[in-house]
Amino acid sequence: MAKKTALHFRVVEGRHLPAKDVSGTSDPYCIIKVDNEVVARTATIWKNLNPFWGEEYTLHLPMGFHNLSFYVLDEDTIGHDDVIGKITLSKETISSNPKGIDRWINLSRVDPNEDVQGEISLEIQIVEEEDHKRALCCHVIEARDLAPRDISGTSDPFARILWNGQALETAIIKKTRFPHWDEMLEFVLEEGVAGETPLVIEVWDWDMVGKNDFLGRVEFSLDALQKAPPKGWYRLLPFPSAEEDAGGKLGALRLRIRLSEDRILPSRYYQPLVDLLVESVLCPEVKDDVTPITLLEDVCSMESRQDVATKLVKIFLGQGLVVPFLGCVNLCEISRTTDPNTLFRSNSLASKSMEQFMKVVGMPYLHEVLKSVINRIFEEKKYVELDPCKIEPSRTRRISFKGSLSEAQIRESSLEVLKGYLKDIIHGIVNSTQKCPTAMRVAFKQLHKQVADRFPEAENQEAKYIAISGFIFLRFFAPAILTPKLFNLRDQHADTQTSRTLLLLAKAVQSIGNLGLQIGHGKEQWMEPLHPFILASIERVKEFLDRLIDVDSENGASEKQPWTLFHPSATIKEGYLHKRRAEGLPLVSRFTFKKRYFWLSKESLSYSKSPEWQVRTSIPVQRICAVERVDENAFQQPHVMQITTRDAGGQVLTTYIQCKNVNELNQWLSAIRKVTVSNDCMLPFCHPGTFRGNRWTCCLQTDRAAHGCSRTHSAVTLGDWNDPLDPDTEAQMVYKHLLLGRDKLREKYQEFSGLEEEGGGAPKDASSRRMAAAARLLEIIQDLEEAHEAFECQENEDEGEEKGHAATNAVPHA
């Protein structure tokens, strides 16, 4: 059994941000931290005080967390970026909203005394001395992962112990975030001292000039010290003060945040639920509009439908039954639709399932089709506009050396540019039949037949094409063209000018996906110059759809085999990074990193001078035992990670690699951690620095083989479309949604029971099947709930025994 924590957050937009630049605007971006570790950075939105990001992340945190923080900064080309404000939410605040947080939150000012991090190792006891006096003994052992307060990326920490008006201090350990003091500090306990007098341990960064910088504190009451003497690692906390927002003066962010903490039971507990879902898909001979899957859709909220669809798609991918599953939900949607023009237009379970299925299975296909043309659009940065109300002649001066172009010239130039881009996009799509995953093609073929059977009339002959094009064009290609960053086609959002080009292209692709049926009926009549191109593309698109569904349904996509996203030797991630050259070279740090092209597969991490280079150096994945960040002060370079391996002889080797930004760093860390998740050799600790000058730069230990000073984070990963399937976790998520909808499910059962009492014959049989489906779901919910309660009770008993054992072994020192 395992506990899993997943943090889902979306940075939607900002409003009323203050102007930080002389131009009267700002260039805002967000940094997201979990317990002071940067996990994501949004794109910079240039010259905008009301930016829209729309960036969504999922972070898997097996060890839990304490705080989630959002920092808004103004990017400056010269000098340091300006801090605008921050929002910090505790884990307790997030978890107190089981349906998640979705609201505007005002930014607060950033106080360095509140931005603390790290832990301190202590042992505190009250001992009896020979003269019958009592002493409060504080053994300050070490600290780790302290905040860097100096420009060098380190600190000069010392600890200060405060009690009853007295203060004692440890020695100052210079230039480290991992100090080792091992000092014993004592206070004499006098008679009559109030038990409420707290013992406070503070950690400070010593500065030769100016005030010392606060690094964190812990506090213990005297009563608590007497009952259970502290011993172990303790999280450093800021000074106790309620964070107050700036009353909107610094602006606000609209955030969507949801925390899911789950106890994942052994597989056997979820098997009845999975069997029931599979049974509803594998029994097409029973024609009924109510199945366990349709009941799941009915009892889940509209907000959770996408999450439910994602989990179901992954469950059936693992079962090798995703195409039959999609056929089941699509058939239900088609059967209850009377007008083919409204087919799949709502956010139903069928629509969301198809959408998530395409993202999980088809993302490499989408990248292969669109990436080159999207990159060209970003690089060329051409001014394009068709709407007369939005044309700005002054912005076209760089196009013509003769001055501004007329409105007609701008529209003519824009039309040619758009047609050029659209030609490449449509050409790439209609010639991509063999690149499309077989599972997608079989699913589309199945959908084509279902729609054709439901709407056989001559006037509805286009319906079977629109059903497919509505998914692949309107819900797949068009959204990726509109916002390439959200589909990992680009690292940054487009600027305002490029965004307008992408919007016009996405509108045209949507019109082509609708097979031109809505042309001339919208409000945007200024799109009319593109209509001839759109109409001319429709026949090519229909021919493409015919080729797309011309696939053998008995192919591997429909066999009951678990879906594998990548072949073991297939490339999962690739790109240019900078690798550190061999150690011992007398080079300045910035010259020790050389550009290399890296490939990651489930079997190896390999690199060479360029993608075309035939000779590659490979690191076997099974030999990787740690993948961690490196402190910036180690090489005076940001965004560096270390890959620690153990060779056949047991020797530990470390490779240092630099990424271009924090997002690329997090993506590579996450990707490598995912392929090493089953490695048995993973290390629990590592050194976040490097061994230089006969000592570690992080903890200053002189032994090269010294035990690591920082915990590793091998299971901390970013959620992505290529995540490995996890059947137990997906089933647990489905159970949670069923549990939230249990009252609705009971109402459904009562409704079916009433219908059975009133009806007879065939309807009675249908009501019996519906009652049985609802009853089995309720029974499974009850069994899983009881299993969770049993495991929780066992955990509480085990924790109680451990605490009792620890208290028994806590012997005071004389």
DRENKOLSE-471104 format. One line per 5 residues: number of its first residue (from 1); their letters; for each residue x, y, z of C-alpha. Coordinates in steps of 0.1 Angstrom, whole numbers. Layout:
BEGIN
NUM = A = X Y Z  ...
//
This chain:
BEGIN
1 = MAKKT = 0 0 0  13 35 -9  3 71 -2  2 94 -32  -1 132 -32
6 = ALHFR = -8 150 -64  -10 188 -66  -29 202 -96  -26 239 -102  -34 263 -130
11 = VVEGR = -22 299 -133  -51 314 -152  -45 351 -154  -36 383 -135  -53 417 -132
16 = HLPAK = -44 452 -122  -7 445 -118  15 475 -110  37 491 -137  74 484 -131
21 = DVSGT = 88 497 -163  93 533 -174  69 526 -203  41 524 -178  36 486 -182
26 = SDPYC = 52 454 -169  65 421 -184  50 397 -158  57 360 -153  51 336 -124
31 = IIKVD = 74 314 -105  57 285 -86  74 271 -56  66 241 -34  83 245 -1
36 = NEVVA = 107 270 -16  117 247 -45  109 261 -79  87 236 -98  75 257 -127
41 = RTATI = 78 291 -144  52 305 -167  59 323 -199  65 361 -198  36 382 -211
46 = WKNLN = 52 413 -225  39 448 -218  7 437 -201  -8 445 -167  -37 421 -171
51 = PFWGE = -18 390 -184  -34 357 -194  -13 325 -190  -37 296 -188  -8 273 -178
56 = EYTLH = -16 240 -160  6 217 -140  3 185 -121  30 177 -95  34 143 -79
61 = LPMGF = 47 146 -43  50 113 -26  64 129 6  37 156 8  45 193 12
66 = HNLSF = 38 223 35  32 254 13  25 263 -23  37 298 -34  31 319 -65
71 = YVLDE = 56 347 -71  49 374 -98  79 391 -112  86 417 -139  112 405 -164
76 = DTIGH = 140 430 -171  165 427 -199  192 444 -179  196 438 -142  176 417 -118
81 = DDVIG = 139 411 -123  115 431 -101  94 412 -76  58 424 -78  42 402 -51
86 = KITLS = 34 367 -40  6 343 -28  13 316 -4  -12 289 5  -6 263 31
91 = KETIS = -14 226 26  -41 229 52  -58 257 33  -58 238 0  -69 205 16
96 = SNPKG = -98 223 33  -113 228 -1  -120 192 -13  -135 205 -46  -105 228 -51
101 = IDRWI = -98 265 -52  -109 286 -81  -109 323 -74  -91 356 -76  -65 361 -48
106 = NLSRV = -47 393 -40  -10 395 -41  10 402 -9  43 419 -4  74 397 -2
111 = DPNED = 90 396 32  125 379 33  118 369 69  89 348 57  107 330 29
116 = VQGEI = 125 304 50  133 268 42  152 238 55  154 217 86  175 216 117
121 = SLEIQ = 186 185 136  183 188 174  183 167 206  169 185 236  167 171 271
126 = IVEEE = 162 182 307  188 164 329  195 161 366  230 171 376  250 159 406
131 = DHKRA = 241 189 428  204 182 422  201 211 398  184 206 365  198 217 332
136 = LCCHV = 182 222 298  207 207 273  203 216 236  224 196 213  225 215 180
141 = IEARD = 237 190 155  233 203 119  209 219 94  202 212 58  187 230 28
146 = LAPRD = 188 265 43  178 295 22  207 311 3  210 347 16  244 357 2
151 = ISGTS = 251 367 -34  273 336 -37  242 314 -34  251 302 1  248 315 37
156 = DPFAR = 270 318 68  247 302 93  247 301 131  221 290 156  208 311 185
161 = ILWNG = 191 295 215  167 317 234  151 308 268  139 328 298  157 360 287
166 = QALET = 190 342 280  207 336 247  234 312 235  249 309 201  268 283 181
171 = AIIKK = 298 290 159  294 305 125  299 280 96  307 301 65  296 296 29
176 = TRFPH = 272 266 33  235 258 33  243 225 51  261 235 83  274 209 108
181 = WDEML = 278 224 143  276 194 168  275 218 198  260 213 232  245 244 248
186 = EFVLE = 231 244 283  207 265 305  204 261 342  167 255 352  159 277 382
191 = EGVAG = 131 269 406  99 288 400  104 293 363  70 292 346  64 261 325
196 = ETPLV = 50 283 297  84 298 290  92 286 255  125 274 242  133 290 208
201 = IEVWD = 160 279 184  167 305 156  190 301 126  206 332 112  229 341 83
206 = WDMVG = 259 362 96  268 393 77  299 413 83  282 445 72  246 453 80
211 = KNDFL = 220 432 98  221 394 100  195 376 78  168 354 94  168 318 82
216 = GRVEF = 141 302 103  131 291 138  115 263 159  99 266 192  91 242 221
221 = SLDAL = 72 247 253  89 235 286  60 212 293  64 196 259  101 191 265
226 = QKAPP = 94 173 298  68 150 283  86 141 251  121 153 247  126 164 210
231 = KGWYR = 151 144 190  154 145 152  149 168 123  125 198 126  112 221 99
236 = LLPFP = 123 257 102  94 282 103  91 320 98  83 344 125  47 340 136
241 = SAEED = 27 367 117  -4 366 97  3 372 60  -19 401 48  -25 409 12
246 = AGGKL = -19 444 -1  -56 452 -5  -54 447 -42  -27 474 -46  -3 448 -61
251 = GALRL = -29 432 -82  -43 397 -81  -40 362 -97  -68 339 -107  -57 304 -96
256 = RIRLS = -72 270 -98  -57 246 -73  -67 211 -63  -50 187 -39  -55 149 -41
261 = EDRIL = -41 128 -13  -48 91 -16  -41 59 1  -36 34 -28  -48 0 -17
266 = PSRYY = -34 -33 -31  -46 -42 -65  -70 -69 -54  -93 -43 -37  -98 -24 -70
271 = QPLVD = -103 -55 -91  -141 -57 -86  -145 -21 -98  -123 -26 -128  -141 -59 -136
276 = LLVES = -175 -41 -135  -163 -13 -158  -148 -38 -182  -179 -60 -182  -201 -30 -192
281 = VLCPE = -178 -26 -223  -175 -62 -232  -212 -70 -232  -225 -52 -263  -253 -78 -267
286 = VKDDV = -272 -62 -239  -287 -30 -254  -294 -6 -226  -290 31 -220  -278 26 -184
291 = TPITL = -245 9 -176  -220 13 -147  -201 38 -170  -232 59 -178  -241 59 -141
296 = LEDVC = -207 72 -133  -212 100 -157  -246 108 -142  -234 110 -106  -202 130 -112
301 = SMESR = -202 168 -113  -196 187 -146  -163 200 -132  -149 166 -125  -160 151 -159
306 = QDVAT = -126 157 -176  -108 141 -147  -131 110 -147  -127 107 -185  -89 108 -182
311 = KLVKI = -89 81 -155  -112 58 -175  -92 62 -207  -60 52 -188  -78 23 -171
316 = FLGQG = -89 9 -204  -56 16 -221  -41 -6 -194  -67 -33 -201  -61 -30 -239
321 = LVVPF = -98 -21 -243  -97 16 -250  -113 13 -284  -143 -7 -271  -146 17 -242
326 = LGCVN = -148 47 -266  -173 28 -287  -194 23 -257  -195 59 -245  -198 73 -280
331 = LCEIS = -227 50 -288  -246 62 -257  -240 98 -268  -251 91 -304  -282 72 -294
336 = RTTDP = -296 100 -273  -288 127 -300  -316 135 -324  -300 164 -343  -266 154 -359
341 = NTLFR = -256 191 -359  -254 189 -320  -234 157 -319  -205 158 -294  -210 195 -289
346 = SNSLA = -214 193 -251  -188 184 -226  -201 149 -221  -181 119 -209  -178 107 -245
351 = SKSME = -165 141 -257  -140 144 -229  -129 107 -232  -122 111 -269  -103 144 -263
356 = QFMKV = -82 129 -235  -76 98 -256  -62 118 -284  -39 137 -261  -25 106 -244
361 = VGMPY = -21 85 -276  -17 112 -303  7 138 -288  38 126 -307  17 125 -339
366 = LHEVL = 6 161 -333  42 172 -328  53 156 -360  26 172 -380  26 208 -365
371 = KSVIN = 59 215 -349  79 227 -379  52 252 -392  45 265 -356  82 271 -352
376 = RIFEE = 83 290 -385  54 312 -375  71 321 -342  104 328 -359  90 350 -388
381 = KKYVE = 68 372 -365  49 386 -395  22 412 -389  -11 397 -400  -46 412 -397
386 = LDPCK = -79 408 -416  -102 427 -393  -105 463 -405  -112 474 -369  -79 461 -357
391 = IEPSR = -55 470 -385  -27 493 -374  -8 507 -404  20 520 -382  30 485 -373
396 = TRRIS = 37 476 -409  65 502 -415  92 475 -411  75 455 -439  79 483 -464
401 = FKGSL = 107 509 -466  84 533 -484  64 539 -452  31 525 -439  10 504 -462
406 = SEAQI = -27 511 -469  -54 491 -452  -61 472 -485  -24 464 -489  -22 451 -453
411 = RESSL = -52 428 -458  -38 416 -491  -4 409 -476  -20 392 -445  -42 371 -467
416 = EVLKG = -12 357 -486  7 351 -454  -22 332 -439  -28 312 -470  8 302 -470
421 = YLKDI = 7 290 -434  -26 273 -439  -14 255 -470  15 240 -450  -8 231 -421
426 = IHGIV = -34 214 -442  -8 197 -463  9 183 -432  -24 170 -418  -39 154 -450
431 = NSTQK = -6 136 -457  -2 123 -421  -24 92 -425  5 67 -418  18 88 -389
436 = CPTAM = -15 87 -370  -15 60 -343  -34 29 -352  -55 31 -321  -68 66 -331
441 = RVAFK = -76 54 -366  -95 24 -354  -114 46 -329  -123 70 -357  -134 41 -380
446 = QLHKQ = -157 28 -352  -171 63 -347  -177 68 -385  -198 36 -386  -218 44 -355
451 = VADRF = -228 79 -368  -236 65 -402  -259 38 -387  -276 64 -365  -281 90 -393
456 = PEAEN = -285 71 -426  -306 98 -443  -293 114 -474  -294 149 -459  -271 137 -430
461 = QEAKY = -243 121 -451  -218 147 -438  -225 138 -402  -201 108 -402  -173 131 -414
466 = IAISG = -180 160 -391  -180 136 -361  -144 127 -368  -132 161 -380  -149 177 -350
471 = FIFLR = -125 158 -328  -93 157 -348  -96 193 -361  -117 212 -335  -104 195 -303
476 = FFAPA = -69 185 -313  -52 204 -341  -69 238 -337  -63 242 -299  -27 232 -304
481 = ILTPK = -23 259 -331  -40 285 -309  -19 278 -278  12 259 -288  28 261 -253
486 = LFNLR = 0 242 -237  7 213 -261  45 215 -255  51 227 -291  68 258 -277
491 = DQHAD = 86 268 -245  70 303 -244  37 318 -252  35 338 -284  38 376 -283
496 = TQTSR = 7 397 -291  14 398 -328  21 361 -332  -9 352 -310  -31 371 -335
501 = TLLLL = -17 351 -364  -23 318 -345  -58 329 -337  -67 335 -373  -51 302 -384
506 = AKAVQ = -70 283 -356  -103 299 -368  -96 288 -404  -87 253 -393  -120 251 -373
511 = SIGNL = -139 262 -404  -122 235 -424  -130 209 -396  -166 219 -398  -164 212 -436
516 = GLQIG = -174 248 -443  -210 244 -430  -208 275 -409  -192 298 -435  -211 330 -439
521 = HGKEQ = -232 325 -408  -209 340 -383  -203 376 -372  -167 377 -385  -174 386 -421
526 = WMEPL = -139 399 -425  -128 363 -427  -145 361 -461  -112 364 -481  -102 330 -467
531 = HPFIL = -134 313 -476  -123 302 -511  -92 285 -496  -113 268 -469  -139 255 -494
536 = ASIER = -111 242 -517  -96 223 -487  -128 204 -478  -126 177 -504  -90 171 -495
541 = VKEFL = -100 168 -458  -128 143 -466  -104 122 -487  -79 123 -457  -107 111 -434
546 = DRLID = -116 83 -457  -79 72 -458  -77 76 -420  -105 51 -413  -93 27 -440
551 = VDSEN = -76 5 -414  -79 -31 -403  -100 -31 -371  -84 -64 -361  -51 -47 -359
556 = GASEK = -32 -45 -326  -52 -15 -315  -83 -37 -309  -66 -67 -294  -68 -70 -257
561 = QPWTL = -33 -60 -250  -21 -33 -225  -12 -1 -243  25 8 -243  31 44 -253
566 = FHPSA = 68 39 -261  89 10 -272  118 5 -247  143 18 -273  120 47 -285
571 = TIKEG = 130 82 -277  110 97 -249  127 131 -247  155 147 -267  172 180 -272
576 = YLHKR = 204 201 -267  218 204 -232  252 214 -218  273 186 -203  302 193 -179
581 = RAEGL = 336 182 -192  358 158 -172  367 168 -137  402 181 -129  404 204 -160
586 = PLVSR = 419 239 -150  390 258 -166  368 286 -155  333 271 -146  315 286 -176
591 = FTFKK = 339 269 -200  336 234 -184  301 229 -200  299 218 -237  268 216 -259
596 = RYFWL = 257 181 -265  225 165 -280  208 141 -256  183 113 -261  163 96 -233
601 = SKESL = 146 62 -237  135 35 -212  169 18 -218  195 46 -218  204 83 -216
606 = SYSKS = 227 89 -245  244 119 -260  267 131 -289  280 163 -304  249 166 -327
611 = PEWQV = 218 147 -337  235 135 -369  266 123 -350  269 85 -353  290 79 -322
616 = RTSIP = 271 82 -290  279 78 -253  253 60 -233  243 58 -197  222 27 -190
621 = VQRIC = 190 36 -172  192 7 -147  225 21 -134  211 55 -125  207 59 -87
626 = AVERV = 199 96 -83  187 125 -105  188 158 -86  193 196 -88  227 211 -82
631 = DENAF = 232 243 -61  238 273 -82  270 281 -63  286 248 -72  295 260 -107
636 = QQPHV = 282 296 -105  257 284 -131  219 281 -129  197 252 -139  222 224 -134
641 = MQITT = 213 188 -126  234 158 -116  229 122 -127  245 98 -103  253 63 -116
646 = RDAGG = 270 32 -102  292 12 -126  296 -26 -127  324 -23 -101  303 -4 -77
651 = QVLTT = 320 29 -82  297 60 -80  300 84 -109  283 118 -114  275 136 -146
656 = YIQCK = 265 173 -145  242 187 -171  230 223 -175  196 232 -190  186 265 -205
661 = NVNEL = 158 274 -180  140 261 -150  111 245 -170  135 225 -191  154 215 -159
666 = NQWLS = 122 203 -143  110 185 -175  143 165 -178  144 157 -141  108 144 -143
671 = AIRKV = 114 124 -174  145 107 -161  129 100 -127  100 83 -144  121 59 -164
676 = TVSND = 141 50 -132  111 46 -110  116 8 -107  154 10 -101  164 -8 -69
681 = CMLPF = 196 12 -65  181 47 -59  200 67 -33  181 83 -4  206 111 0
686 = CHPGT = 230 130 -22  253 161 -23  236 191 -41  271 206 -46  303 194 -62
691 = FRGNR = 336 181 -48  361 209 -54  392 221 -36  392 189 -15  358 194 0
696 = WTCCL = 321 194 -9  308 229 -18  275 221 -1  283 207 33  321 214 34
701 = QTDRA = 329 178 42  364 168 32  357 131 26  347 126 -11  328 94 -1
706 = AHGCS = 309 112 27  272 105 32  250 128 12  238 159 31  204 164 12
711 = RTHSA = 175 141 6  168 129 -29  135 134 -47  134 104 -70  95 102 -70
716 = VTLGD = 88 140 -74  77 143 -110  56 165 -132  24 150 -146  25 147 -184
721 = WNDPL = 8 130 -213  34 103 -214  31 93 -178  33 56 -172  -1 39 -166
726 = DPDTE = -9 33 -130  -40 11 -128  -44 12 -90  -41 50 -88  -66 55 -117
731 = AQMVY = -91 31 -101  -87 50 -67  -95 83 -85  -127 67 -100  -137 54 -66
736 = KHLLL = -133 89 -51  -156 104 -77  -181 76 -70  -179 82 -33  -186 119 -38
741 = GRDKL = -217 110 -59  -229 82 -37  -261 100 -27  -270 106 -63  -263 69 -70
746 = REKYQ = -287 59 -42  -313 82 -57  -308 65 -91  -313 31 -74  -345 42 -58
751 = EFSGL = -357 56 -91  -350 23 -109  -367 4 -81  -398 25 -85  -399 18 -123
756 = EEEGG = -396 -19 -117  -426 -19 -94  -447 1 -118  -437 -16 -151  -438 -52 -164
761 = GAPKD = -424 -74 -192  -393 -61 -211  -392 -27 -193  -391 -46 -160  -360 -65 -173
766 = ASSRR = -343 -33 -182  -351 -18 -148  -337 -49 -131  -305 -45 -150  -303 -8 -141
771 = MAAAA = -309 -16 -104  -283 -44 -105  -257 -19 -120  -264 7 -93  -265 -19 -65
776 = RLLEI = -231 -33 -76  -215 1 -77  -229 9 -42  -216 -24 -29  -181 -17 -44
781 = IQDLE = -181 18 -29  -189 3 5  -162 -24 3  -135 1 -7  -146 25 20
786 = EAHEA = -144 -3 47  -109 -13 33  -96 23 36  -109 25 72  -93 -8 81
791 = FECQE = -59 3 67  -62 37 84  -69 20 118  -39 -2 112  -17 28 104
796 = NEDEG = -28 46 135  -20 16 157  14 12 141  22 49 146  11 47 182
801 = EEKGH = 34 17 188  63 36 172  58 67 194  55 45 225  87 27 216
806 = AATNA = 105 60 210  94 74 244  105 42 262  140 45 246  144 82 254
811 = VPHA = 169 80 284  181 113 299  219 120 299  236 125 333
//
